Amino acid sequence: MDGYTVYPFPFGQLLVRYQDGAVTRLTRTEEPVREEGRTALTDLVFQQISEYLEGRRRTFDFPYVLKGTPFQQRVWQALCTIPYGETRTYGEIAAAVGSPKAFRAVGMANHQNPIFIAVPCHRVIGAGGRLVGYGGGLDMKEALLQMERRALE
């Protein structure tokens, strides 16, 4: 079974797409809230994202599938190792996946990340600490990083 639904979200709306019992896409959308397609899985995802935004959750355990190239897969796995409340540069992620000069390709893999927040591409920053590029928008990236830092204090 596959489908999707859209929940109200502090940054617009949250689209949850699923197939065969796993989330295949989690992203910010401008689409209106949609009750159709809601399942126990999508409610679990929304609950966990809500807990995260409230500072009560640091990891996610809902099932998801990451479909991408082998390089994208390595990048997304590296993102999952960035500790809550910390950041890494695109160059550091490139080095971590064995391609130290591929920081632009890391940026493209981040942009293609199908499961935002749970696969924390918002924790990747530009050289010198600059906030650059985020599929959910820089306003959301900054808010997520600040929320994580506050929750650690």
Secondary structure, DSSP 4 states (H G I P E B T S, - for coil): -EEEEEEEETTEEEEEEEETTEEEEEEEE-SPPB-TT--HHHHHHHHHHHHHHTTS-S---S-B-----HHHHHHHHHHTTSPTT--EEHHHHHHHTT-TT-HHHHHHHHHT-SBTTTS-GGGEE-GGG-----TT-HHHHHHHHHHHHHHH-
